Structures are given as C-alpha cells and as structure tokens.
Amino acid sequence: MQFSRLANYLQQLEQTSKRLEITDILAKLLAELSPEETDKALYLTLGYLDAPFRKETFNIADKMMIRILSQAYAKKEQRVEKIYGQTGDLGDVALKLAPETPPQDLTILEIHNKLLSIAQAQGTGSQDTKVNKTAELLSKVNQLSAKYIVRIVLGTTRLGFTELTIIDALSVLLNNDKSYKQKIEAHYNMHPDIGIIAKKIKEGGIDNIEDIQVEPGVPILSQKPQRLPDIQEIIEKMGGKAWAEYKLDGTRVQLHLDRAKKLPKEAQGLFDEAEGVFIKTFTRNLEETTHQFPEIITAANKQINADSVILDGEAIAYEADTGKFLTFQESIKRKRKYDVKEIAKEFPLRYYVFDILYHNGKCTMDMTLTQRRQLLETVIEVGNTLKLSDYKICETAEELKDFFDKAKTKNLEGLVIKNPKSTYQAGARSYAWIKLKKGATELVSDDFDCVILGYYYGKGARSGFGIGGFLASVYDGKENKFKTLTRVGTGLKDNEWVELKEQADKLKLTKAPKNVEVKKELIPDVWVQPKLMVILKADEITKSPMHTAEYALRFPRFVGYRTDKKPEDATSVDEVAELYKSQKRGYY
C-alpha cells in the first residue's frame, strides 16, 4: 500500500469520534493491507515505529521541526512560525506548505524504513542528520502524507483510539462482529504487540495467533485490583478465605530474566555485575526501565534460582540508614536516564516480589496463586534486594481487619487482598484482587489517578504563572473517553504551578481532543493531550450534573504525578461510582 493511501485512512479516522465508525474504518484498512506491511502500518497509525516496549523515539521537538519544515519547503523559519501560530499544529503547517503533486509516492514500508533511520540516528552530528533526512522525506510526499509524518515524528497523532479498538477491528475483519474479541485480547494481554498479532491473523487467520506465547523480553499486561472498602464484603468476595499482602507505595516492576539469551551488544556492560545476562524490567505501562534499577538487575542475577523467569512485584525506595520506606514521589526520582548509580546511593531500592508468571520456559499464569507462591519460594534466594512479599491467609473479617491495622501501624498504604485459588489474569481488573487502602479523617479513604485535560489562566497572585487551576478527568473504558471529575486549584506551591504549566504546555492543543467529554461550562482556557496524570485526594465524592463523570470531588488536592501508568489506566468512572457508594457506609 502507498503511504498516501494510509494517510487518507488516517484523515477519515481523525474526522470521527464515534467508536463504531473508527472500528469500521480500521477493519477496512486491515482488509487492504498485505501481511508484510500490516504491523508497520498499525504502528504508524498509533503513532509508533514499533511495539511500545521496543520504543523508538525521534527526539525531535517543535523548534527542530520548524527548522525541518523550513528546509523541506524552502520557506524562511519566520514564515513557518507564523503559520504555526495560526494553526497551532505543525502537521497542519506541513499540509499547507507541501506540494499538491509530490515527486514520489512512497509505500508504507519505505516510509517506515526512512522514519526508523531518522529515529536511530545517534552521535556527533545526529541532529543535523535528523533534520536533513526528515526534510528530504517530507519533500517527497503529498500534503496529507506530510501532515501525518510530522505528527508521527512529534508524537501528536491523536486519532482517539487504542490497541483495544484495533482488536475490535480485527474481530470485525474475521467475522464481521466482535465474536473473536475476547480471544484476541487474551493473546494481546500476554504479548502486547498489536502489530505482530494483526500480522499473524492476516497470514493465517485466528488460529495463527496460538503461536504467540509468553516470552522473556515481552512484558505481560499487569493484573490490576478492584477497590472495596468493606472488609466483610471482601471476605465474601474471596469465598471465605482471603490472601492478604501489604500494599507498598512504590512502583510496579515486572522483571524478565533468561540465562539462555544475551543482552543486545549496545546494552552489554550496562551493569557489569550481571555478567551480560538477559535481564530487563518494565513498568505496567510497558516502558522498559532496566537502566534505572542497577541494584535490582545485579541482585536478580545472584538471587534468582532459575534459567528463565518473569516476576511481578513492587520496587520501593528506602533510607539506607534506617530501612524506612520512602513515598511513591520519592521512589519515582529513580526514573531517570543519567547519574543512575549516584541517585541509587541516595535512594536505594528493594524489589518485593509477589508473583511469578513464567518459569524455565513455561507460562505459570494458569496455576493458582497458592501454587505460584510455592514455586516462587524455590526461585528467590535470600538476599537484601529481592524480597518475597509478606502475606497472611485470613478467614474472617476480624483477622483481615487485624492485618489491615498492622499495615497501618507500619505506615503502609494498606492491603491487596487476593483469591488464593485465582489464576493470574493478565490485563484484567477484577475482584480476584482487591485493594484496601488506609482511611484518613475524610469520607474518601482512597486517592484518584486523574488525567489533566487542560488548564485555566491564573488570577490575582497566580496571574504571573499563567495558570491558576486545571481540569482533571477519569476514564470511561466502555466509551473510550476521558470524563471530567473535578477542577483543581489547591495543593500546589508556586514552583509546582510553574512546573505543571511547563509539563502541560508540552502537550498543548488548539482544540479539544477527540476522546474527551467536557461540558461547555468547564471548557479550559488551554487544552492539553490527555497524557499527563496526577494523583488527587479529596474529602468527599458528590453527585454532579456539571461533570461528565456524573460525580465530583469535594475539596480536591494535588498530591503528585503518576508516571508509571498509561492514561487509560487512570481511575475509572466505575471505580468512582463504587467509592461514592462505599463512603456512605462509613466503615472507617
């Protein structure tokens, strides 16, 4: 397929926000693609070059793109900047400047190869190389193709759908309905590379995805807990026997080890103590974080008694002198590319392992939790960095409450309660796992992971900051939309307002994103892409006709940023509804 044809499909997708229409357009696109170009086309449609866990980044920002457009179309940078000021979108600038009839019409595979070459340019002079190659590419394609190439490079594709919509489209392609959705999604959850899955289906139909298996190096989508605040109800949900673990305020880490593999040449020597063994770590949003955790990588090589494993657990920073756990906001200071070993001395980590998903070449997710724990105890050897999580089997509400109280005395977040007979449900949020968080004096005992949709200009003392509040949302998975929950204007210091505006401005838009639902009374002064996630606390949840989530937070307060989740993993509308009901019972 020519890339110009794909660009036409992208334009159709941009022009609708209706999920069924998007699914239908994607199904038609998939029907036209050949097997060999299917994966590349889907990555480009999502704004990627490869699966998210093999992320290739361009490192090209707006200023460099202005230079690229100037060079590609022989226009002065001031002219490009002027058009950008009018449109607010550099993709639209390319659309305006590109020739109607380009010298070439490149294929999807040719465009993908050229973009990959641009992303992989490194070393001295790499910026000039990126500018020259991108400008040359843009000069060869038509207007619509140029628009979407610019957006792909800048990471601003914003077509309003995710891999889950593509799964719907694959099912429609196969059987003109969603009858295959569950099967495709199950494989995606354990091997989240939608390009490979779609390619397999194009090559040999639905049965061909059976070849896709769990493997070290490919992260599994994490199982997630539901929320319930009533201890008696939790015991009942667990069938009278609850497996309770401490909930740590750290960052979720999935660790992959395979002694039969070697790390790629460029990664060897990253941690000498690991002797080049294939060890990688990933967050729950599929981001590779291996370079951030040198002590975990080193300890994994020494403490793991297995040829290959995939482990699930929580990494948490602690004070080296006292052993006291630090907060999530302090733990995420480890998320950095530079001076990693120095920051590791200041904020050392422990990795508390609570599950094993793969062992010596076999997937273990179909084993019960009890069986997986027995296996895990043979795999993790005693050491100071890798630790097995503590747990207690509770058969009554009184026992569970006592263990919960113990968690509070240790100043931990609370508990995660699991069904000991349950399998590991990759990607699912079900009542097989339930989180119970410690209460405060407020009616609402939990916090909220919210996505910022935009901000409001400051007034009075904040007028100098250019920001005085922001609009926060939760996610409705049924409609694939972010729905408003609250306006926030408290909880930040002056320097934090400045930082928040800087982060939001990197995601600034000239109009509302497609997958948001905001009533006109709450439209922000500045829209942003729904990517920036924050943690909020509140005194109470109330019913609200003003907010599209149908609930609002009373006295919302900013706590910090949530960087280890995808926006779609934000607190859901259903969770807010459940918390609203539970606060009325007044358990705490």
Buried (B, 14 or more C-beta within 10 A) or exposed (E): BBBBBBBBBBBBBBEBBEBEEBBBBBBBBBEEBEEEBBBBBBBBBBBBBBBBBBEBEBEBEBEBBBBBBBBBBEBEEEBBBEBBEEBEBBBBBBBBBBEEEBEEBBBBBBBBEBBEEBBEBEEEEEEEBBBBBBBBBBBBBBBBBBBBBBBBBBBBBBBBBBBBBBBBBBBBBBEEEBEBBEBBBBBBBBBBBBBBBBBBBBBEEBEBBEEBEBBBBBBBBBBBBBBBBBBBBBBEBBEEEBBBBBBBBBBBBBBBBBBEBEBEEEBBEBBEEBEBBBBBBBBBBBBBBBBBBBBBBBBBBEBBEBEBBBBBBBBBBBEEEEEEBBBBBBBBEBBEEEEBEEBBEEBBBBBBBBBBBBBEBEBBBEBBBBBBBEBBEEBBEEBEBBBBBBBBEBEBBEBBBEBBEBBBEEEBBBBBBBBBBBBBBBBBBEBBBBBBBBBEEBBBBBBBBBBBBBBBBBEEEBEEBBBBBBBBBBBBBEEBBBBBBBBBBEBBEEEEBBEBBEBBEBBBBEEBBBBBBBEEEBEBBBBBBBBBBBBBBBBBBBEBEEBBBBBBBBEBBBBBBBBBBBBBBBBBBBBBBBBBEBBEEEBE
